C-alpha cells in the first residue's frame, strides 16, 4: 500500500505511521477555498499526494477545492472520503512535504503568534474599531488566527494599536504591521483560538446566504 492509499483508507494515525513513514503526521491550520466561501480546517497528516483534514464544513466525495497552508501556499485537491468531520484529500499534483512544513514566518518579539502563519480567510465584513480614543467604522477584508486585513477611513502609523469590534467575536487588539494601496494589515497581540474563528467563519458564511 502506498502513502496515498494508506492515508485515504482513514486508518488511525499510529497505524499510518507504522505502515508508511512517507505519511507525515502534523497538526497545522489551513483553509479550504470552496466555490462560495473560505473555511478553516486542521491538517492532521500529509504526503506528497494527499492529506487528511478536520473541518466543520460539509464536503462531498469528488468535490474539487483548493487548500491553503503555511505562508500562502495553495494546492488543488479533490475530496476522496469524508467521515465524522474528517476528510481525505487527493492532491492534483505532488508536493514537496519537507518544503511545505519548513515554511516559517518571521518571529516577533512583541506579538505572540502561532508557530506557523495561519492562512487568512476573505470575509468583507463591516466592523467598528477604536483608535486614537475614538470609535471608527471600518471594513474587515480578511482574518486569521494571528491577524486581519482592514480598510480604514484614516491612515494609521506602523505599530499603532487598534481595538477591533467584530460582531460575533471577542474584542481583539493588535498592532499595525503594514499599509498598501488603502489596505492595512494588523497582527493580534493574542491569537484567536482555532475553534472560535472556525465557528465564526461558518456562522458568517451562513448569514450571507440567508
C-alpha positions as CSV (number, residue, x, y, z in Angstrom):
1,X,0.0,0.0,0.0
2,X,1.5,3.4,-1.0
3,X,1.4,6.6,1.1
4,X,-1.7,8.0,-0.5
5,X,-3.6,4.7,-0.3
6,X,-2.7,4.4,3.4
7,X,-3.9,7.9,4.2
8,X,-7.1,7.7,2.2
9,X,-8.1,4.5,4.0
10,X,-8.8,6.6,7.0
11,X,-6.8,4.5,9.5
12,X,-5.6,5.7,12.9
13,X,-2.5,7.9,12.9
14,X,-0.5,5.3,14.8
15,X,-1.3,2.7,12.1
16,X,-0.4,5.0,9.3
17,X,3.0,5.9,10.8
18,X,3.9,2.3,11.4
19,X,2.9,1.2,7.9
20,X,4.2,4.0,5.8
21,X,6.8,6.6,7.1
22,X,6.1,8.7,4.0
23,X,2.9,9.9,5.6
24,X,3.8,12.8,7.9
25,X,1.7,13.4,11.0
26,X,1.2,17.1,11.6
27,X,-1.2,19.5,13.3
28,X,-1.4,22.8,11.5
29,X,-4.1,25.2,10.4
30,X,-5.2,25.5,6.8
31,X,-8.1,27.0,4.8
32,X,-10.4,25.4,2.3
33,X,-11.3,27.5,-0.6
34,X,-14.7,26.4,-1.8
35,X,-16.9,27.7,-4.6
36,X,-18.8,30.1,-2.4
37,X,-16.6,30.7,0.7
38,X,-13.4,30.0,2.6
39,X,-13.4,28.0,5.8
40,X,-10.8,26.9,8.4
41,X,-9.5,23.4,8.7
42,X,-6.9,21.4,10.5
43,X,-4.4,19.3,8.6
44,X,-3.7,16.1,10.5
45,X,-1.3,14.3,8.1
46,X,0.3,14.9,4.8
47,X,2.0,13.1,2.0
48,X,3.2,14.0,-1.5
49,X,-0.2,13.3,-3.0
50,X,-2.7,13.6,-0.2
51,X,-3.7,14.8,3.2
52,X,-6.2,14.2,6.0
53,X,-8.1,17.2,7.4
54,X,-10.7,18.1,10.0
55,X,-13.3,20.7,9.2
56,X,-16.8,21.7,10.2
57,X,-17.7,22.3,6.5
58,X,-19.9,19.8,4.7
59,X,-17.8,18.3,1.9
60,X,-18.8,15.7,-0.7
61,X,-16.7,12.9,-2.3
62,X,-15.4,14.1,-5.6
63,X,-15.7,17.8,-4.8
64,X,-12.9,19.9,-6.2
65,X,-11.4,22.6,-3.9
66,X,-8.2,24.4,-3.0
67,X,-6.4,24.1,0.3
68,X,-4.2,26.9,1.6
69,X,-1.4,26.2,4.0
70,X,1.7,27.9,5.5
71,X,2.7,31.3,4.3
72,X,0.3,31.4,1.4
73,X,0.9,28.1,-0.3
74,X,-2.2,26.7,-2.0
75,X,-2.9,23.4,-3.7
76,X,-5.7,22.0,-5.8
77,X,-7.3,18.8,-4.5
78,X,-10.4,16.7,-4.6
79,X,-12.3,15.0,-1.7
80,X,-11.5,11.3,-1.6
81,X,-13.6,10.4,1.5
82,X,-15.4,12.0,4.4
83,X,-16.3,10.7,7.9
84,X,-17.3,12.4,11.2
85,X,-15.8,15.8,10.5
86,X,-12.7,14.4,8.8
87,X,-11.9,14.2,5.1
88,X,-9.2,12.7,2.9
89,X,-8.0,15.0,0.1
90,X,-6.3,13.8,-3.0
91,X,-3.9,16.4,-4.4
92,X,-3.9,17.1,-8.1
93,X,-0.1,17.4,-8.3
94,X,2.6,16.1,-6.0
95,X,4.0,18.5,-3.3
96,X,7.3,18.7,-1.5
97,X,6.3,17.8,2.1
98,X,9.6,18.9,3.6
99,X,9.4,22.3,1.9
100,X,5.8,22.9,2.9
101,X,6.5,22.1,6.6
102,X,9.7,24.1,6.6
103,X,8.0,27.4,5.7
104,X,8.1,29.6,8.7
105,X,7.1,33.3,9.2
106,X,9.3,35.9,10.7
107,X,9.0,35.9,14.5
108,X,8.1,39.0,16.6
109,X,9.5,39.8,20.0
110,X,6.4,41.8,20.9
111,X,3.4,40.0,19.5
112,X,2.6,36.3,20.3
113,X,1.7,34.3,17.2
114,X,1.3,30.6,16.3
115,X,4.5,28.8,15.1
116,X,3.0,28.5,11.6
117,X,1.4,31.6,10.0
118,X,-2.3,31.0,9.8
119,X,-4.0,31.4,6.4
120,X,-6.2,34.4,6.1
121,X,-9.9,34.0,5.2
122,X,-11.6,36.5,2.9
123,X,-14.7,38.0,4.5
124,X,-15.7,41.6,3.7
125,X,-17.5,42.5,7.0
126,X,-18.3,46.0,8.3
127,X,-16.9,46.4,11.8
128,X,-16.2,49.1,14.4
129,X,-12.8,49.8,15.8
130,X,-11.3,52.1,18.5
131,X,-8.2,54.1,17.5
132,X,-6.8,57.3,19.0
133,X,-9.6,57.4,21.6
134,X,-12.4,57.4,19.0
135,X,-14.7,54.9,17.5
136,X,-14.4,54.4,13.8
137,X,-16.2,52.5,11.1
138,X,-14.0,50.1,9.1
139,X,-14.2,47.1,6.7
140,X,-12.7,43.7,7.7
141,X,-11.3,42.3,4.5
142,X,-9.8,39.1,5.8
143,X,-9.0,37.5,9.1
144,X,-6.8,34.7,10.5
145,X,-5.9,33.4,14.0
146,X,-3.0,35.8,14.1
147,X,-4.2,39.0,12.4
148,X,-6.5,40.7,9.9
149,X,-6.6,42.9,6.8
150,X,-8.7,46.1,7.1
151,X,-9.8,49.1,5.0
152,X,-9.8,52.2,7.3
153,X,-11.2,55.7,6.9
154,X,-7.8,57.1,8.1
155,X,-4.1,56.4,7.6
156,X,-2.6,54.8,10.7
157,X,1.1,54.5,11.5
158,X,3.1,51.3,11.8
159,X,2.8,49.7,15.3
160,X,-0.3,51.8,16.1
161,X,-2.7,49.9,18.4
162,X,-6.2,49.2,17.1
163,X,-9.1,47.6,19.0
164,X,-11.4,45.6,16.7
165,X,-15.1,45.0,17.5
166,X,-16.2,42.3,15.1
167,X,-19.8,41.1,15.6
168,X,-19.8,37.6,17.0
169,X,-16.1,37.6,18.0
170,X,-14.4,38.8,21.3
171,X,-12.7,42.2,21.2
172,X,-9.3,41.9,19.5
173,X,-6.4,44.3,19.8
174,X,-3.4,44.3,17.6
175,X,-0.7,46.4,16.0
176,X,-0.5,47.8,12.5
177,X,2.2,45.9,10.6
178,X,1.8,47.2,7.0
179,X,-0.1,49.5,4.7
180,X,-0.6,49.1,1.0
181,X,-3.0,50.6,-1.6
182,X,-5.6,51.6,1.0
183,X,-5.4,48.4,3.0
184,X,-3.9,47.8,6.4
185,X,-2.6,44.7,8.0
186,X,-2.6,44.2,11.7
187,X,-1.2,41.4,13.9
188,X,-3.1,40.4,17.0
189,X,-1.4,40.6,20.4
190,X,-3.0,37.3,21.3
191,X,-4.0,34.7,18.6
192,X,-7.7,33.8,18.1
193,X,-8.4,30.1,19.2
194,X,-9.0,27.9,16.2
195,X,-12.4,26.8,17.4
196,X,-13.6,30.4,17.9
197,X,-12.6,31.6,14.5
198,X,-13.8,28.4,12.7
199,X,-17.2,28.7,14.3
200,X,-17.4,32.4,13.4
201,X,-16.4,31.9,9.8
202,X,-19.1,29.2,9.3
203,X,-21.8,31.4,11.0
204,X,-20.8,34.5,8.9
205,X,-20.9,32.5,5.7
206,X,-24.4,31.2,6.5
207,X,-25.7,34.6,7.3
208,X,-24.6,35.9,3.9
209,X,-26.6,33.2,2.1
210,X,-29.8,33.9,4.0
